[in-house]
Amino acid sequence: MSFMLLGILNSQAAGGGAGAYDLLETTTLATSASSVTFTGLGSYSDYAHLQIRYVARNDYSTYPDWTILQFNSDTGANYKSHYIRGYGSIDAKVSSELRVGLTPGATSTANAFGVGVIDILDFGSTAKNTTTRTLSGLNIFNDPRIWLGGGLWVDTSAVTSITLDQSRASNFLSGSRFSLYGIKGA
Amino acid sequence: MATPTYDLLASTTLATAASSVTFSSIDQSYGDLIIIVNSLGSTTLEARIRLNSDSGSNYNFARMSGNGSSGTSAELASQTSGSLSVIADATTGEAILLKLELQDYTATDKHKSMLARANQSATGSEATALRWASTAAVTAIEILTSTGNWAIGGTFNLYGVAK
């Protein structure tokens, strides 16, 4: 026996006031870009946490490229990430970059994109270093990945900007999308 | 101004056991979809997915799992449905908790990528990345079993996330 729901309609999508989980900004690339930055995050002080949901592909020539985060334009050696990956085998890695996943490159399966959900916790705090957690993945021929990770920015500044970049200096391709959400606290 | 999002689009609680639950005519105005399943099975089963009723060999996945003593990983390509979880074990009496994220489901220039997380404390935890090798917009989602049925009382909820 199967159970089927017919005619699903959305009655809540348009307009209305803000809730506990709100879309703040979205960037969908019309042309390739080396990075994507969300700025002015101090204006989102109503929120306790941020979440980024992305769908991305890059132009790196050989392999998928690591997507990394940087905060407040800090390009110093102030980041760390640990992650476990499954790809038929399983392993655990540490990096001095804040890696959040891999995105397919130029030679990867056509039309395949990497996806991820990144939580940036207590981003407005000035008492704690900033931490992140990520679930991400891509599934391309001969090189699939599922990824669970944690990240650290060794800085107690409030996060006012977030940059998504590629570790190997590739470009995000057009069609890549990055959406920023706010999550209310107490 | 912030845009409210994460809207419940459809929900069902099974009054009778069923081998699958299908969400159809899905609203196309959101960016991502999230499905949360909490259900026992009639037997030990694998949770699987089909999009737009496609039973062709178009599903690919990579999974990693932990069971309290070891971590393992599996990957398979060209499957006739996508594997969401293999930890639903009816003998434990504990419902599987499964969360599925489907990004950019309306895009017609992308294969559809999904992330699944499943837990059952008696058997383990899993994370799975899936790809449906089609650029068609997703209008229907079927959550099915590999064998047996989803049990009475199983809940299936579909949410839309604005982009």
Chai-1 contact restraints between the chains, C-beta under 6 A:
chainA,res_idxA,chainB,res_idxB,connection_type,confidence,min_distance_angstrom,max_distance_angstrom,comment,restraint_id
A,M1,B,A18,contact,1.0,0.0,6.0,A-B,restraint_1
A,S2,B,A18,contact,1.0,0.0,6.0,A-B,restraint_2
A,S2,B,S20,contact,1.0,0.0,6.0,A-B,restraint_3
A,F3,B,A18,contact,1.0,0.0,6.0,A-B,restraint_4
A,F3,B,V21,contact,1.0,0.0,6.0,A-B,restraint_5
A,M4,B,T22,contact,1.0,0.0,6.0,A-B,restraint_6
A,L5,B,A10,contact,1.0,0.0,6.0,A-B,restraint_7
A,L5,B,T12,contact,1.0,0.0,6.0,A-B,restraint_8
A,L5,B,F23,contact,1.0,0.0,6.0,A-B,restraint_9
A,L6,B,S24,contact,1.0,0.0,6.0,A-B,restraint_10
A,G7,B,S25,contact,1.0,0.0,6.0,A-B,restraint_11
A,I8,B,L9,contact,1.0,0.0,6.0,A-B,restraint_12
A,I8,B,A10,contact,1.0,0.0,6.0,A-B,restraint_13
A,I8,B,S25,contact,1.0,0.0,6.0,A-B,restraint_14
A,I8,B,I26,contact,1.0,0.0,6.0,A-B,restraint_15
A,I8,B,D27,contact,1.0,0.0,6.0,A-B,restraint_16
A,N10,B,L9,contact,1.0,0.0,6.0,A-B,restraint_17
A,N10,B,D27,contact,1.0,0.0,6.0,A-B,restraint_18
A,Q12,B,D7,contact,1.0,0.0,6.0,A-B,restraint_19
A,A13,B,D7,contact,1.0,0.0,6.0,A-B,restraint_20
A,A13,B,S29,contact,1.0,0.0,6.0,A-B,restraint_21
A,G16,B,P4,contact,1.0,0.0,6.0,A-B,restraint_22
A,A18,B,A2,contact,1.0,0.0,6.0,A-B,restraint_23
A,G19,B,P4,contact,1.0,0.0,6.0,A-B,restraint_24
A,Y21,B,Y6,contact,1.0,0.0,6.0,A-B,restraint_25
A,D22,B,A2,contact,1.0,0.0,6.0,A-B,restraint_26
A,D22,B,P4,contact,1.0,0.0,6.0,A-B,restraint_27
A,L23,B,T3,contact,1.0,0.0,6.0,A-B,restraint_28
A,L23,B,T5,contact,1.0,0.0,6.0,A-B,restraint_29
A,L23,B,A162,contact,1.0,0.0,6.0,A-B,restraint_30
A,L24,B,A2,contact,1.0,0.0,6.0,A-B,restraint_31
A,T26,B,K163,contact,1.0,0.0,6.0,A-B,restraint_32
A,V55,B,Q103,contact,1.0,0.0,6.0,A-B,restraint_33
A,V55,B,D104,contact,1.0,0.0,6.0,A-B,restraint_34
A,G86,B,A62,contact,1.0,0.0,6.0,A-B,restraint_35
A,G86,B,R63,contact,1.0,0.0,6.0,A-B,restraint_36
A,G86,B,M64,contact,1.0,0.0,6.0,A-B,restraint_37
A,G86,B,S73,contact,1.0,0.0,6.0,A-B,restraint_38
A,Y87,B,A62,contact,1.0,0.0,6.0,A-B,restraint_39
A,G88,B,S73,contact,1.0,0.0,6.0,A-B,restraint_40
A,G88,B,E75,contact,1.0,0.0,6.0,A-B,restraint_41
A,S89,B,S73,contact,1.0,0.0,6.0,A-B,restraint_42
A,I90,B,M64,contact,1.0,0.0,6.0,A-B,restraint_43
A,I90,B,G71,contact,1.0,0.0,6.0,A-B,restraint_44
A,I90,B,S73,contact,1.0,0.0,6.0,A-B,restraint_45
A,N111,B,K110,contact,1.0,0.0,6.0,A-B,restraint_46
A,N111,B,H111,contact,1.0,0.0,6.0,A-B,restraint_47
A,N111,B,T135,contact,1.0,0.0,6.0,A-B,restraint_48
A,A112,B,H111,contact,1.0,0.0,6.0,A-B,restraint_49
A,A112,B,R131,contact,1.0,0.0,6.0,A-B,restraint_50
A,F113,B,K110,contact,1.0,0.0,6.0,A-B,restraint_51
A,F113,B,S113,contact,1.0,0.0,6.0,A-B,restraint_52
A,V115,B,Q103,contact,1.0,0.0,6.0,A-B,restraint_53
A,V115,B,S113,contact,1.0,0.0,6.0,A-B,restraint_54
A,L135,B,L115,contact,1.0,0.0,6.0,A-B,restraint_55
A,G137,B,L115,contact,1.0,0.0,6.0,A-B,restraint_56
A,G137,B,A129,contact,1.0,0.0,6.0,A-B,restraint_57
A,N139,B,N60,contact,1.0,0.0,6.0,A-B,restraint_58
A,N139,B,A129,contact,1.0,0.0,6.0,A-B,restraint_59
A,N139,B,R131,contact,1.0,0.0,6.0,A-B,restraint_60
A,P144,B,A62,contact,1.0,0.0,6.0,A-B,restraint_61
A,P144,B,E75,contact,1.0,0.0,6.0,A-B,restraint_62
A,I146,B,A62,contact,1.0,0.0,6.0,A-B,restraint_63
A,I146,B,M64,contact,1.0,0.0,6.0,A-B,restraint_64
A,I146,B,A127,contact,1.0,0.0,6.0,A-B,restraint_65
A,I146,B,T128,contact,1.0,0.0,6.0,A-B,restraint_66
A,I146,B,A129,contact,1.0,0.0,6.0,A-B,restraint_67
A,L148,B,A127,contact,1.0,0.0,6.0,A-B,restraint_68
A,G175,B,D109,contact,1.0,0.0,6.0,A-B,restraint_69
A,S179,B,K163,contact,1.0,0.0,6.0,A-B,restraint_70
